Amino acid sequence: MSNDANESAGLKRTLKTRHLSMIALGGTIGTGLFVTSGATVAQAGPMGALAAYAVMGLMVYFLMTSLGEMATYMPVSGSFSTYADRFVDPAFGFAMGWNFWLNWAITVAVEAATVGVVMGYWFPHTPGWTWSFATLALILLINLLSTKTYGETEFWMAMIKVVAVIAFLIVGFAMILGIMTYKPDVARNLSVGNHGFVNGFNGILAVLMVAGFSFQGTEFIGITAGESETPETSVPTAIKQVFWRILLFYIGAIFVIGAIIYYKDPSLLSASEDNIAVSPFTLVFERAGLASAAAVMNAVILTSVISSANSGLYTSSRMLYSMAEEGMAPAFFKKINPKSGIPTRALAVTIIVSALTLATSLFGKNVYLYLVAASGLTGFITWIGIAICAYRFRRAFIAQGHTVSELRYHAKWFPVGPILALIMSIIVVAGQDLASFQGPISHWNWQAIITTYLAIPIFLGLFFYYKLKHHTKMRSLQDVDLKTDARPMK
């Protein structure tokens, strides 16, 4: 394919910088911040939760700048799957692509199921599944219209979330500074346990897992680069903006929650999508005197969940299309609507898989639980893959006689950044369910272990299937293809 492969093949470069920024930002601000952030303060104390989110935020920054370096040089919709194929091993690219597609095809269904739960707040007598299937129809329609429609929808849905967080921070800091009627005991709340740390290192480790899930979706920026008007400028701008906003929003929100709500407040642990009245955001707004806080936050969370499903459908359909282009998925999925530039077959099959997954939540609970488990760690596996690709890309770039100054955008702290991101991602994957490994091997909780770590054997199965079938080898640095789809260098 040529430099503008995506354009010539039919995908249209219509996403602007503001779309990319909001898609990446919207991908990280969701139920992780609005619902589960309170539980992190209860688990590790306010300072422990802050430390965990700061560490995870730094790791995500290294990961995003690593992906940004590759995405500005080679902006393709296959993103890290294409990079894994070209810079590491074709089998690695195959496993990365199918792993990502499976994850988001299932996650779209999970988000749609959540919409049903959230809508129960206003319509308790309407079956939740009707709202769930209506959500799938809505996001399919948005994605069928055009890439620009998707980008615009995501921009405004992300904007609603951003406004909610900014309002929360303003109200929260006004309360901390004693401007509002409610006066929290900030000094006591922030110094609980051991100077704000509860449960020591184990508490921080537990929150690292939650924080990791909260930041899932930042990698979307790599896929949207394939349909960006000006990837060489849009991607670096979006990464810079997103990192500082994530840091401000997450760190700021955790600080406000820890300062205003005592860590032993039982409501911090009981918040969920079907119990929005005790979301830490709702609690803070209510203490500030906003009577309709629960209804407002429910609407914001509804937007978040639909936004996540919308982005999941977009990115997974682009990944399936891209794999077909690279010969790693049936050629059937290469079909593009010439008018809209939408990969309609990839989109249709992805939404069908999501609908079938959603149906199992109604008729086969055990099947649904295992499907959700299969997608549980795939986001972290994607992060591990991105870190490996970034390391190999830079080494191949230098080995083939290029200099770093030729790159339009540089990964930060190379090689420390990607190596640190790799180690942190492995720690987060390994530490997901350490409690199940206690005692002798015969006493291990094997059902919990299989449910938690199911994504790993699936990924390895995909990798070795392709490797054995096609006898692939790791590409030498000299053989790495740095020309196909590359944009002009400096």
Backbone torsions as a table, in degrees:
resi	resn	phi	psi	omega
1	MET	NA	154.3	-177.7
2	SER	-81.6	-179.2	178.0
3	ASN	-55.3	-37.0	-179.7
4	ASP	-105.5	46.9	-176.2
5	ALA	-53.5	-43.5	-177.0
6	ASN	-61.9	-37.4	-178.2
7	GLU	-70.9	-47.3	-176.6
8	SER	-67.3	-33.4	-178.9
9	ALA	-75.3	-13.3	176.2
10	GLY	123.6	-24.7	175.8
11	LEU	-67.1	139.5	-175.6
12	LYS	-105.4	131.6	179.0
13	ARG	-82.4	88.5	-175.7
14	THR	-121.9	-1.6	-178.4
15	LEU	-83.4	130.0	179.7
16	LYS	-91.7	171.4	-179.0
17	THR	-56.5	-42.8	-177.8
18	ARG	-64.3	-32.8	176.7
19	HIS	-64.8	-48.8	-178.6
20	LEU	-59.5	-44.0	-179.3
21	SER	-60.3	-47.2	-176.7
22	MET	-73.4	-32.0	177.7
23	ILE	-64.6	-45.3	179.3
24	ALA	-67.0	-41.2	-179.2
25	LEU	-69.1	-45.3	179.2
26	GLY	-61.9	-30.8	178.7
27	GLY	-65.9	-23.1	-177.0
28	THR	-103.7	-21.3	178.9
29	ILE	-96.3	108.2	-179.0
30	GLY	-156.5	-146.9	-176.6
31	THR	-62.7	-24.7	176.9
32	GLY	-57.9	-39.0	179.3
33	LEU	-86.2	-46.0	-173.0
34	PHE	-74.1	-29.8	-173.4
35	VAL	-111.9	-54.1	-170.6
36	THR	-88.9	-6.2	-178.4
37	SER	-62.2	-31.4	179.0
38	GLY	-63.8	-39.3	-179.4
39	ALA	-63.4	-30.8	-179.5
40	THR	-67.2	-35.5	177.3
41	VAL	-67.5	-38.3	178.9
42	ALA	-67.4	-34.9	-176.5
43	GLN	-76.9	-41.9	-171.5
44	ALA	-120.4	-0.6	-175.1
45	GLY	81.7	162.2	-176.6
46	PRO	-60.3	-42.7	-178.1
47	MET	-73.8	-35.5	177.4
48	GLY	-63.9	-42.6	178.9
49	ALA	-65.6	-41.3	178.0
50	LEU	-60.8	-44.9	-179.4
51	ALA	-61.2	-44.5	-178.0
52	ALA	-64.1	-44.4	-179.7
53	TYR	-68.2	-34.3	178.8
54	ALA	-66.2	-44.0	179.4
55	VAL	-63.3	-46.5	-179.1
56	MET	-66.2	-37.5	178.3
57	GLY	-62.4	-40.6	178.7
58	LEU	-65.4	-41.8	179.8
59	MET	-62.8	-43.7	179.7
60	VAL	-63.9	-35.0	178.0
61	TYR	-63.3	-46.7	177.8
62	PHE	-60.0	-40.5	-179.1
63	LEU	-64.9	-43.9	-178.5
64	MET	-68.7	-37.7	179.0
65	THR	-70.6	-32.4	176.1
66	SER	-65.4	-45.6	178.1
67	LEU	-65.9	-37.6	179.9
68	GLY	-62.0	-38.7	179.0
69	GLU	-61.2	-42.9	-179.2
70	MET	-74.1	-39.9	-175.9
71	ALA	-69.9	-28.8	176.9
72	THR	-78.0	-30.6	179.7
73	TYR	-78.3	-41.5	-175.0
74	MET	-137.3	78.6	-175.5
75	PRO	-81.0	95.9	-180.0
76	VAL	-125.9	151.6	-178.0
77	SER	-68.0	-20.6	176.7
78	GLY	-74.6	-18.2	176.2
79	SER	41.3	-123.8	-171.8
80	PHE	-62.8	-22.9	175.7
81	SER	-69.9	-44.2	177.3
82	THR	-64.1	-43.2	-179.5
83	TYR	-63.8	-41.0	-179.7
84	ALA	-63.0	-38.5	178.2
85	ASP	-66.5	-49.2	-172.3
86	ARG	-81.1	-32.4	-173.5
87	PHE	-99.7	-18.1	-175.4
88	VAL	-122.2	-75.2	-173.9
89	ASP	-161.4	133.4	179.6
90	PRO	-53.5	-35.8	179.6
91	ALA	-64.7	-34.4	178.8
92	PHE	-67.7	-40.6	177.6
93	GLY	-64.5	-41.2	178.5
94	PHE	-60.9	-48.9	-178.5
95	ALA	-65.5	-40.1	179.8
96	MET	-63.2	-43.8	-177.7
97	GLY	-66.1	-51.0	-179.0
98	TRP	-68.1	-33.8	176.9
99	ASN	-61.0	-45.9	-179.2
100	PHE	-67.3	-44.1	-178.1
101	TRP	-62.4	-46.8	-179.5
102	LEU	-60.2	-44.4	-179.8
103	ASN	-54.7	-51.5	-173.4
104	TRP	-80.5	-27.0	174.2
105	ALA	-62.3	-38.8	178.2
106	ILE	-75.6	-42.9	-177.2
107	THR	-64.1	-34.3	175.9
108	VAL	-57.3	-41.7	178.5
109	ALA	-66.2	-40.7	179.4
110	VAL	-62.4	-43.5	179.7
111	GLU	-65.7	-38.7	178.4
112	ALA	-64.1	-39.6	177.2
113	ALA	-63.3	-37.1	179.1
114	THR	-65.2	-36.5	177.1
115	VAL	-57.1	-42.4	178.5
116	GLY	-58.6	-40.7	179.4
117	VAL	-66.8	-47.2	-177.7
118	VAL	-63.1	-40.4	-179.6
119	MET	-65.7	-22.9	177.3
120	GLY	-59.6	-20.0	178.3
121	TYR	-63.3	-41.2	-178.9
122	TRP	-94.5	-33.5	-175.5
123	PHE	-124.2	71.8	-174.3
124	PRO	-63.6	-21.0	-175.4
125	HIS	-98.8	-2.3	178.2
126	THR	-92.3	130.8	179.6
127	PRO	-57.1	132.9	-177.6
128	GLY	-59.5	-32.8	-175.3
129	TRP	-64.4	-26.5	179.0
130	THR	-64.7	-41.4	177.5
131	TRP	-67.6	-36.9	-178.0
132	SER	-63.3	-47.5	179.8
133	PHE	-70.7	-31.6	175.8
134	ALA	-64.1	-35.8	177.7
135	THR	-64.3	-44.1	178.3
136	LEU	-60.7	-40.5	178.8
137	ALA	-64.8	-40.8	-179.0
138	LEU	-64.0	-48.5	-177.1
139	ILE	-69.9	-29.9	175.7
140	LEU	-64.3	-43.5	179.4
141	LEU	-61.5	-45.6	179.9
142	ILE	-59.2	-44.1	-177.2
143	ASN	-73.9	-23.6	179.8
144	LEU	-78.6	-28.1	-174.8
145	LEU	-64.3	-62.2	176.2
146	SER	-173.8	162.9	178.3
147	THR	-63.7	-35.9	-179.5
148	LYS	-65.2	-38.0	177.5
149	THR	-62.1	-44.2	177.4
150	TYR	-59.1	-47.9	-178.2
151	GLY	-61.0	-41.2	-178.9
152	GLU	-68.2	-42.6	178.7
153	THR	-60.8	-46.5	-179.7
154	GLU	-63.1	-37.7	-179.6
155	PHE	-57.8	-48.8	-175.9
156	TRP	-75.5	-33.8	177.1
157	MET	-67.7	-39.6	177.2
158	ALA	-65.7	-36.0	179.6
159	MET	-60.4	-40.4	178.3
160	ILE	-59.6	-43.4	-180.0
161	LYS	-65.4	-42.3	-179.2
162	VAL	-62.7	-44.6	179.2
163	VAL	-61.1	-41.7	179.6
164	ALA	-61.6	-42.6	-179.2
165	VAL	-67.9	-43.3	-179.7
166	ILE	-62.7	-43.0	177.8
167	ALA	-61.0	-41.5	179.0
168	PHE	-61.0	-44.9	-178.8
169	LEU	-65.6	-41.6	179.8
170	ILE	-63.4	-49.4	179.7
171	VAL	-62.6	-43.8	-178.9
172	GLY	-60.7	-48.5	-178.9
173	PHE	-69.3	-30.1	175.6
174	ALA	-63.8	-38.6	178.0
175	MET	-68.8	-42.2	-179.8
176	ILE	-61.8	-38.8	-178.6
177	LEU	-82.4	0.8	175.4
178	GLY	81.1	16.8	-178.5
179	ILE	-78.0	-31.8	-176.9
180	MET	-87.9	170.6	-179.9
181	THR	-65.6	-42.0	-179.6
182	TYR	-74.5	127.2	-177.7
183	LYS	-116.5	97.6	179.6
184	PRO	-73.4	155.1	176.4
185	ASP	-86.3	79.3	-172.1
186	VAL	-60.2	-44.6	-177.6
187	ALA	-59.4	-45.7	-179.8
188	ARG	-66.5	-45.9	-176.2
189	ASN	-61.6	-38.4	-176.9
190	LEU	-83.3	-14.3	-176.8
191	SER	-110.3	18.6	-179.4
192	VAL	-61.7	159.2	178.6
193	GLY	60.4	-131.7	-179.5
194	ASN	-98.1	85.1	-178.1
195	HIS	55.5	40.7	177.5
196	GLY	96.1	-4.0	178.5
197	PHE	-104.6	130.3	179.5
198	VAL	-121.8	140.0	179.1
199	ASN	64.4	17.3	172.5
200	GLY	52.9	-140.9	-175.7
201	PHE	-65.0	-36.4	-179.8
202	ASN	-61.6	-37.3	177.6
203	GLY	-63.0	-44.4	179.7
204	ILE	-64.7	-41.8	-179.7
205	LEU	-61.8	-41.7	178.9
206	ALA	-61.4	-39.8	-179.1
207	VAL	-72.9	-32.1	176.8
208	LEU	-55.7	-39.0	179.4
209	MET	-62.4	-47.7	-179.4
210	VAL	-63.7	-44.3	-179.3
211	ALA	-61.4	-38.0	178.4
212	GLY	-58.7	-46.2	178.6
213	PHE	-65.4	-35.0	-179.8
214	SER	-61.5	-34.6	-175.7
215	PHE	-89.5	-0.4	177.8
216	GLN	-61.1	137.0	-179.9
217	GLY	114.5	-16.1	178.2
218	THR	-62.7	-27.4	-177.6
219	GLU	-72.1	-8.6	178.5
220	PHE	-57.3	-27.9	-176.5
221	ILE	-60.2	-30.4	178.7
222	GLY	-66.6	-38.3	-178.3
223	ILE	-76.3	-40.7	-179.9
224	THR	-66.3	-22.6	177.7
225	ALA	-58.7	-28.0	179.8
226	GLY	-67.7	-17.3	178.2
227	GLU	-126.1	25.5	178.2
228	SER	-88.1	142.0	178.6
229	GLU	-61.9	-44.9	-176.2
230	THR	-135.0	73.7	-174.8
231	PRO	-58.4	-33.4	-175.7
232	GLU	-65.6	-23.8	176.5
233	THR	-108.0	-35.1	-177.0
234	SER	-65.5	-43.8	-175.8
235	VAL	-64.3	-50.7	178.2
236	PRO	-59.3	-41.2	179.5
237	THR	-61.9	-46.6	-178.8
238	ALA	-62.0	-42.9	-178.9
239	ILE	-62.8	-45.1	-179.5
240	LYS	-60.1	-48.2	-178.8
241	GLN	-64.1	-46.0	-175.1
242	VAL	-63.1	-43.3	-177.7
243	PHE	-59.0	-49.7	-176.6
244	TRP	-68.2	-34.2	178.1
245	ARG	-69.0	-42.5	178.4
246	ILE	-58.8	-47.1	-178.2
247	LEU	-60.2	-48.6	-179.2
248	LEU	-62.4	-46.9	-175.6
249	PHE	-68.4	-49.6	-176.8
250	TYR	-70.2	-51.0	-178.4
251	ILE	-63.7	-43.5	178.9
252	GLY	-61.4	-46.3	-177.9
253	ALA	-65.4	-43.3	179.4
254	ILE	-63.4	-40.2	178.8
255	PHE	-62.0	-45.5	-179.5
256	VAL	-62.7	-45.9	180.0
257	ILE	-60.4	-47.1	-179.5
258	GLY	-63.9	-33.6	-177.7
259	ALA	-78.1	-31.6	-173.5
260	ILE	-97.4	-36.2	-176.9
261	ILE	-108.7	126.5	179.7
262	TYR	-63.4	138.3	-171.7
263	TYR	-62.9	-20.4	179.9
264	LYS	-92.5	4.2	178.0
265	ASP	-60.5	117.6	-174.6
266	PRO	-58.2	-25.8	-177.6
267	SER	-66.6	-23.4	179.6
268	LEU	-62.5	-33.7	-177.4
269	LEU	-90.7	-14.4	-175.2
270	SER	-100.5	5.5	178.9
271	ALA	-70.6	136.8	175.0
272	SER	-158.5	174.5	-177.4
273	GLU	-62.9	-26.6	-179.9
274	ASP	-99.3	8.0	177.2
275	ASN	-137.9	58.6	-170.7
276	ILE	-69.9	-17.3	-179.5
277	ALA	-61.7	-23.2	-179.9
278	VAL	-110.0	17.8	170.1
279	SER	-60.5	138.1	-179.3
280	PRO	-55.8	-32.0	177.9
281	PHE	-65.1	-45.4	179.0
282	THR	-61.1	-44.2	-178.5
283	LEU	-59.4	-44.8	-178.6
284	VAL	-66.4	-44.7	179.1
285	PHE	-62.5	-39.0	-179.8
286	GLU	-65.7	-40.3	179.5
287	ARG	-67.9	-21.5	176.8
288	ALA	-84.9	-5.8	175.9
289	GLY	99.5	11.8	178.4
290	LEU	-85.8	103.1	-172.6
291	ALA	-61.7	-39.2	-175.7
292	SER	-93.9	26.7	-175.8
293	ALA	-56.1	-42.9	-176.5
294	ALA	-63.2	-43.2	-179.8
295	ALA	-65.8	-41.2	179.7
296	VAL	-63.4	-48.3	-178.9
297	MET	-66.1	-33.4	177.8
298	ASN	-62.9	-40.4	178.4
299	ALA	-65.5	-39.8	179.1
300	VAL	-65.1	-42.8	-179.4
301	ILE	-67.1	-37.2	176.5
302	LEU	-59.4	-45.2	177.3
303	THR	-59.7	-43.6	-179.2
304	SER	-58.9	-46.4	-175.3
305	VAL	-68.7	-42.1	178.0
306	ILE	-64.7	-39.7	178.5
307	SER	-60.7	-43.7	-179.8
308	SER	-63.9	-43.5	178.8
309	ALA	-64.0	-40.7	179.8
310	ASN	-60.7	-48.5	179.1
311	SER	-66.2	-38.2	179.5
312	GLY	-61.8	-40.8	179.4
313	LEU	-68.2	-42.4	179.3
314	TYR	-60.1	-54.3	-174.1
315	THR	-67.3	-39.7	-178.0
316	SER	-69.5	-36.2	178.3
317	SER	-68.1	-36.5	177.8
318	ARG	-67.8	-36.3	179.0
319	MET	-65.7	-42.7	-179.8
320	LEU	-64.6	-42.5	177.2
321	TYR	-60.7	-46.7	-177.0
322	SER	-64.2	-39.7	177.7
323	MET	-64.0	-35.5	176.8
324	ALA	-64.8	-39.1	177.4
325	GLU	-62.1	-35.9	-177.8
326	GLU	-87.4	-0.3	179.5
327	GLY	81.6	16.9	-178.3
328	MET	-105.0	0.5	174.0
329	ALA	-141.1	158.2	-179.0
330	PRO	-52.1	141.2	-178.3
331	ALA	-60.6	-19.8	177.4
332	PHE	-50.2	-34.8	-175.0
333	PHE	-81.2	-0.8	-180.0
334	LYS	-78.6	-13.0	-174.8
335	LYS	-62.3	129.9	-179.1
336	ILE	-126.4	140.3	174.4
337	ASN	-71.6	114.2	-173.7
338	PRO	-61.5	-27.3	-177.4
339	LYS	-77.2	-49.6	-175.0
340	SER	-93.7	-18.3	-177.3
341	GLY	73.3	25.2	-178.0
342	ILE	-100.8	132.1	175.4
343	PRO	-76.4	83.2	-168.8
344	THR	-62.7	-38.5	-178.2
345	ARG	-69.2	-42.4	178.0
346	ALA	-62.3	-39.2	179.4
347	LEU	-65.5	-45.8	-177.3
348	ALA	-63.3	-46.5	-178.1
349	VAL	-66.2	-38.2	179.4
350	THR	-63.3	-44.8	-178.7
351	ILE	-68.6	-32.1	177.0
352	ILE	-65.0	-44.1	178.4
353	VAL	-62.9	-40.8	177.7
354	SER	-62.5	-42.5	-179.4
355	ALA	-65.4	-40.2	178.5
356	LEU	-65.8	-39.7	177.4
357	THR	-62.5	-43.0	178.9
358	LEU	-62.8	-39.6	179.2
359	ALA	-62.0	-36.2	179.1
360	THR	-66.2	-25.3	178.2
361	SER	-68.5	-22.0	179.4
362	LEU	-92.8	-37.8	-171.4
363	PHE	-112.4	-14.4	-178.8
364	GLY	-144.9	73.9	-172.4
365	LYS	-50.2	-44.2	-177.7
366	ASN	-63.6	-42.2	178.8
367	VAL	-60.5	-44.4	-178.6
368	TYR	-61.6	-44.1	-178.8
369	LEU	-61.3	-39.6	179.3
370	TYR	-72.5	-34.1	176.0
371	LEU	-63.8	-43.9	178.3
372	VAL	-64.1	-40.1	178.2
373	ALA	-62.6	-37.9	-179.2
374	ALA	-62.0	-28.0	-178.1
375	SER	-95.9	-5.6	-171.9
376	GLY	-54.7	-50.1	-174.6
377	LEU	-101.6	3.3	-173.7
378	THR	-63.6	-31.4	177.6
379	GLY	-61.9	-40.7	179.2
380	PHE	-70.8	-34.5	177.0
381	ILE	-63.8	-38.5	176.0
382	THR	-60.3	-43.7	179.1
383	TRP	-61.4	-43.0	177.9
384	ILE	-59.0	-44.3	179.7
385	GLY	-62.4	-41.8	-179.9
386	ILE	-61.8	-44.6	-179.3
387	ALA	-60.9	-42.9	179.4
388	ILE	-65.2	-44.9	180.0
389	CYS	-60.2	-43.3	-177.7
390	ALA	-62.8	-41.7	179.8
391	TYR	-63.8	-45.4	-178.9
392	ARG	-68.9	-37.7	-179.2
393	PHE	-60.6	-50.9	-177.3
394	ARG	-63.1	-41.7	-179.8
395	ARG	-64.0	-40.4	179.2
396	ALA	-68.3	-38.3	-179.7
397	PHE	-59.9	-44.8	179.4
398	ILE	-71.3	-42.9	-177.2
399	ALA	-61.2	-29.3	-178.7
400	GLN	-91.0	17.0	171.2
401	GLY	90.4	8.0	178.4
402	HIS	-89.4	165.0	173.8
403	THR	-118.1	153.5	-177.1
404	VAL	-59.1	-30.6	-178.1
405	SER	-63.3	-18.8	178.5
406	GLU	-73.4	-22.8	-177.9
407	LEU	-74.6	139.5	-179.3
408	ARG	-73.3	-27.0	-178.8
409	TYR	-141.3	136.3	-175.7
410	HIS	-111.2	135.4	172.3
411	ALA	-64.9	142.1	-177.2
412	LYS	-78.7	140.3	173.3
413	TRP	56.9	38.3	178.8
414	PHE	-69.0	138.8	-0.3
415	PRO	-90.3	1.2	-176.8
416	VAL	-59.7	-43.8	-176.9
417	GLY	-54.8	-61.5	-178.6
418	PRO	-63.3	-34.2	179.5
419	ILE	-66.6	-42.7	177.8
420	LEU	-62.8	-43.4	178.6
421	ALA	-61.8	-39.8	179.0
422	LEU	-63.1	-49.5	-178.8
423	ILE	-62.4	-44.7	-179.3
424	MET	-62.6	-41.7	-179.9
425	SER	-63.5	-41.1	179.0
426	ILE	-64.4	-41.5	178.2
427	ILE	-61.0	-44.1	-179.2
428	VAL	-64.2	-40.9	178.5
429	VAL	-65.0	-49.2	-177.3
430	ALA	-64.4	-34.9	-174.0
431	GLY	-87.6	9.1	-176.2
432	GLN	-59.3	-39.1	-175.5
433	ASP	-147.1	58.1	-177.9
434	LEU	-63.4	-28.6	-177.7
435	ALA	-59.0	-30.2	-177.8
436	SER	-73.6	-12.8	-178.1
437	PHE	-97.1	9.9	-176.1
438	GLN	-74.8	147.4	177.4
439	GLY	79.2	-173.4	179.0
440	PRO	-64.8	158.9	-173.9
441	ILE	-56.4	-31.4	-179.1
442	SER	-69.2	-20.0	-179.3
443	HIS	-97.1	0.5	-179.5
444	TRP	-65.4	148.6	178.9
445	ASN	-86.5	85.4	-171.5
446	TRP	-65.6	-34.8	179.4
447	GLN	-63.3	-43.9	178.9
448	ALA	-65.5	-39.4	-179.5
449	ILE	-62.9	-47.2	-179.4
450	ILE	-62.7	-44.5	-178.8
451	THR	-62.1	-42.9	-176.4
452	THR	-71.6	-43.7	-170.5
453	TYR	-103.6	15.5	-176.2
454	LEU	-57.3	-31.6	-177.4
455	ALA	-63.0	-29.7	-176.0
456	ILE	-67.8	-52.8	177.7
457	PRO	-62.6	-31.4	177.9
458	ILE	-63.9	-45.4	179.5
459	PHE	-62.2	-47.0	-179.4
460	LEU	-64.0	-36.4	177.6
461	GLY	-61.8	-44.7	178.0
462	LEU	-61.9	-44.5	-177.6
463	PHE	-61.6	-50.9	-175.7
464	PHE	-74.1	-29.4	175.6
465	TYR	-58.5	-50.4	-176.7
466	TYR	-69.6	-39.2	-176.8
467	LYS	-64.4	-45.1	-178.3
468	LEU	-72.8	-36.1	-178.5
469	LYS	-69.8	-40.8	-174.8
470	HIS	-107.9	3.1	178.9
471	HIS	49.6	49.0	-177.8
472	THR	-78.9	155.7	176.8
473	LYS	-128.0	158.3	174.8
474	MET	-63.6	133.8	-177.5
475	ARG	-71.6	137.0	175.5
476	SER	-73.1	156.3	-177.2
477	LEU	-58.3	-34.6	-180.0
478	GLN	-71.1	-27.6	-176.8
479	ASP	-90.5	-6.1	-179.7
480	VAL	-62.2	130.2	-178.2
481	ASP	-82.0	105.7	179.4
482	LEU	-104.6	5.0	-174.4
483	LYS	-100.3	-45.7	-176.4
484	THR	-60.5	129.4	178.5
485	ASP	68.0	4.4	-178.3
486	ALA	-73.5	142.9	174.9
487	ARG	-86.5	158.9	178.6
488	PRO	-58.1	139.1	179.8
489	MET	-83.9	179.6	-179.6
490	LYS	-60.9	NA	NA
